[in-house]
Amino acid sequence: MKIPNEVYNVLKWVGLILLPACAWLVAQIAPAWGWENTEAIVTTLNATGTFIGILIGVSTLSYYKDGGAE
């Protein structure tokens, strides 16, 4: 499975920067605001980031297995 470069770059940014930052932010501010299910929200954000990381990892392996940039 190869992901186009533009999609790869967006997924990498979302998976490695945006979702972990959002998870941290929710974990910090949710108790102050009295939000319910904070743990479930943080877990979902982190799991989604991990899933995206796996997808880009599989894409990277596929890219190099096929000889990289040709």
NUPA-33929 format. One record per atom (N, C-alpha, C, O, CB): x, y, z; residue in one letter. Coordinates in steps of 0.1 Angstrom, whole numbers, padded with zeros to 4 digits, always signed. Atoms other than C-alpha are relative to their C-alpha. Glycine has a CB too. Example, Ala and Ser with C-alpha at 12.3 -4.5 7.8 and 13.67 -1.06 7.14 Angstrom:
BEGIN
+0009-0012+0000A;+0123-0045+0078A;+0009+0012+0000A;+0019+0012+0007A;-0010+0000+0012A;-0009-0011+0000S;+0137-0011+0071S;-0008+0011+0008S;-0003+0022+0009S;+0004+0005-0014S;
This chain:
BEGIN
+0008-0012+0000M;+0000+0000+0000M;+0009+0012+0000M;+0016+0015+0010M;-0010+0000+0012M;-0008-0012+0000K;+0016+0032-0011K;-0010+0012+0001K;-0020+0012-0005K;+0008+0001-0013K;+0008-0012-0002I;+0002+0066+0000I;+0006+0011-0008I;+0019+0012-0007I;-0002+0003+0015I;-0006-0011+0007P;+0007+0096-0022P;+0007+0010+0009P;+0003+0011+0021P;-0011+0008-0008P;-0008-0009-0008N;+0032+0121-0009N;-0008+0010+0008N;-0005+0012+0020N;+0011+0007-0008N;+0008-0011-0007E;+0007+0148-0001E;-0008-0006+0011E;-0009+0000+0022E;-0009+0007-0010E;+0008+0007-0010V;-0015+0124+0018V;+0009-0005+0012V;+0005-0003+0024V;-0008-0012-0006V;-0010+0005-0010Y;+0015+0109+0036Y;+0004+0011+0009Y;+0004+0010+0022Y;+0012-0006-0007Y;-0005-0011-0008N;+0027+0143+0048N;-0011+0005+0009N;-0009+0008+0021N;+0004+0012-0010N;+0011-0004-0009V;-0008+0153+0061V;-0002-0010+0011V;-0004-0007+0023V;-0013+0002-0008V;+0002+0011-0011L;-0013+0119+0079L;+0012+0000+0010L;+0009-0001+0022L;+0000-0013-0007L;-0011+0000-0010K;+0022+0122+0094K;-0001+0011+0010K;+0001+0010+0021K;+0013+0001-0008K;+0002-0012-0008W;+0015+0157+0107W;-0012-0003+0010W;-0011+0000+0022W;-0003+0012-0008W;+0011+0003-0008V;-0019+0146+0120V;+0003-0010+0011V;+0000-0008+0023V;-0012-0004-0008V;-0003+0011-0009G;-0007+0114+0136G;+0011+0003+0010G;+0010-0002+0021G;+0004-0012-0008G;-0011-0003-0009L;+0025+0127+0151L;+0000+0013+0007L;+0007+0014+0018L;+0013-0001-0008L;+0000-0014-0006I;+0017+0163+0160I;-0014+0003+0005I;-0016+0005+0017I;+0005+0010-0010I;+0013-0006-0004L;-0020+0172+0160L;-0007-0009+0010L;-0011-0004+0020L;-0008+0001-0013L;+0008+0008-0010L;-0037+0142+0177L;+0007-0002+0013L;+0000+0000+0023L;-0002-0014-0006L;-0006+0000-0014P;-0011+0138+0205P;-0002+0013+0007P;-0004+0014+0019P;+0015-0004-0001P;+0002-0013-0006A;-0013+0175+0211A;-0014+0002+0005A;-0017+0008+0016A;+0004+0012-0010A;+0014-0001-0004C;-0051+0174+0212C;-0003-0009+0012C;-0010-0005+0021C;-0009-0004-0012C;+0002+0009-0012A;-0050+0144+0236A;+0005+0007+0012A;-0001+0006+0023A;+0007-0013-0003A;-0006-0007-0011W;-0027+0163+0259W;-0009+0012+0005W;-0011+0013+0017W;+0014+0005-0003W;+0009-0011-0004L;-0049+0194+0258L;-0013-0004+0006L;-0016+0002+0017L;-0003+0008-0013L;+0013+0005-0006V;-0081+0175+0265V;+0003-0005+0014V;-0005-0002+0023V;-0006-0011-0009V;-0003+0005-0013A;-0064+0157+0294A;+0002+0011+0010A;+0000+0009+0022A;+0012-0009-0001A;-0003-0011-0009Q;-0053+0190+0309Q;-0012+0009+0003Q;-0014+0013+0015Q;+0010+0009-0006Q;+0010-0010-0003I;-0084+0212+0305I;-0014-0007+0003I;-0022+0000+0009I;-0002+0008-0013I;+0013+0006-0003A;-0113+0187+0307A;-0004-0001+0014A;-0016+0002+0017A;+0000-0015-0006A;+0004+0000-0015P;-0112+0183+0345P;-0004+0014+0004P;-0013+0015+0012P;+0011-0006+0008P;+0004-0014-0004A;-0113+0221+0349A;-0013+0004-0005A;-0020+0012+0002A;+0011+0009-0005A;+0013-0003+0006W;-0143+0223+0327W;-0011-0010+0004W;-0023-0008+0001W;+0001+0001-0015W;+0009+0010-0004G;-0160+0193+0342G;-0006-0009-0011G;-0017-0014-0010G;-0012+0007+0006G;+0005+0009+0011W;-0162+0173+0310W;+0000-0014+0004W;+0009-0019+0012W;+0010+0002-0013W;+0001+0014-0003E;-0173+0138+0312E;+0008-0009-0010E;+0011-0004-0021E;-0015-0005+0001E;-0006+0010+0009N;-0156+0107+0297N;+0014+0005-0006N;+0017+0002-0017N;-0009-0003-0012N;-0013-0005+0004T;-0122+0125+0295T;+0009-0011-0004T;+0016-0010-0014T;+0006+0009+0011T;-0009+0011+0002E;-0103+0093+0297E;-0003-0007-0014E;+0006-0011-0021E;-0001-0011+0011E;+0004+0006+0012A;-0123+0078+0268A;+0004+0009-0012A;+0008+0004-0023A;-0015-0003+0000A;-0003-0009+0010I;-0117+0109+0247I;+0015+0000-0003I;+0019-0001-0014I;-0004+0015+0003I;-0015+0000+0002V;-0079+0109+0253V;+0004-0013-0006V;+0013-0013-0014V;+0006+0003+0014V;-0004+0013+0006T;-0077+0072+0246T;-0003-0001-0014T;+0004-0006-0022T;-0007-0011+0008T;+0004+0000+0014T;-0096+0076+0214T;+0010+0009-0009T;+0014+0004-0020T;-0014+0006-0002T;-0010-0009+0008L;-0073+0105+0202L;+0013-0007-0001L;+0019-0007-0012L;+0002+0013+0007L;-0013+0007+0001N;-0042+0085+0211N;+0000-0013-0009N;+0009-0015-0016N;+0005-0004+0014N;+0002+0012+0008A;-0055+0053+0195A;-0001+0004-0015A;+0005-0003-0024A;-0012-0008+0004A;+0001-0004+0014T;-0063+0072+0163T;+0013+0005-0005T;+0017+0001-0016T;-0010+0012-0001T;-0014-0003+0004G;-0028+0087+0162G;+0009-0012-0002G;+0017-0012-0011G;+0006+0009+0011G;-0008+0012+0002T;-0013+0053+0167T;-0004-0007-0013T;+0005-0012-0020T;-0002-0009+0012T;+0005+0006+0012F;-0035+0039+0139F;+0006+0007-0012F;+0010+0000-0022F;-0015+0000-0001F;-0006-0008+0012I;-0023+0067+0115I;+0015-0003-0001I;+0020-0005-0012I;-0003+0015+0002I;-0015+0003+0000G;+0013+0060+0126G;+0002-0014-0007G;+0012-0016-0014G;+0005+0000+0014G;-0001+0013+0006I;+0008+0023+0116I;-0002+0001-0015I;+0006-0005-0023I;-0010-0010+0006I;+0002-0002+0015L;-0006+0033+0082L;+0012+0006-0007L;+0015+0001-0018L;-0013+0008-0002L;-0012-0006+0007I;+0023+0056+0074I;+0012-0009+0001I;+0020-0009-0008I;+0003+0014+0006I;-0011+0009-0001G;+0047+0030+0086G;-0001-0011-0010G;+0009-0015-0017G;+0001-0007+0014G;+0002+0010+0011V;+0032+0003+0063V;+0003+0006-0014V;+0009+0000-0022V;-0014-0005+0001V;-0002-0007+0012S;+0033+0028+0035S;+0015+0002-0003S;+0020+0000-0014S;-0007+0013-0001S;-0015-0002+0002T;+0070+0036+0041T;+0007-0013-0003T;+0016-0014-0011T;+0005+0005+0013T;-0006+0013+0003L;+0079-0001+0042L;-0003-0005-0014L;+0006-0010-0021L;-0006-0011+0010L;+0004+0004+0013S;+0060-0007+0010S;+0008+0008-0011S;+0013+0003-0021S;-0015+0003-0003S;-0008-0009+0009Y;+0078+0023-0006Y;+0014-0005-0002Y;+0019-0006-0013Y;+0000+0014+0006Y;-0014+0004+0000Y;+0113+0010+0003Y;+0001-0014-0006Y;+0011-0018-0012Y;+0006+0001+0013Y;+0000+0013+0005K;+0104-0026-0005K;-0001+0000-0016K;+0005-0009-0022K;-0012-0008+0005K;+0001-0001+0015D;+0095-0015-0041D;+0011+0008-0006D;+0011+0011-0018D;-0013+0007-0003D;-0011-0007+0005G;+0128+0003-0045G;+0001+0014+0002G;+0010+0021-0003G;+0001-0003-0014G;+0000-0014-0003G;+0120+0037-0032G;-0003+0009-0012G;-0011+0005-0021G;+0014+0004+0005G;+0002-0009+0011A;+0120+0067-0055A;+0007-0005-0013A;+0020-0005-0013A;+0004+0014+0004A;-0006+0005+0012E;+0126+0054-0090E;-0002+0010-0011E;+0002+0008-0022E;-0006-0013-0004E;
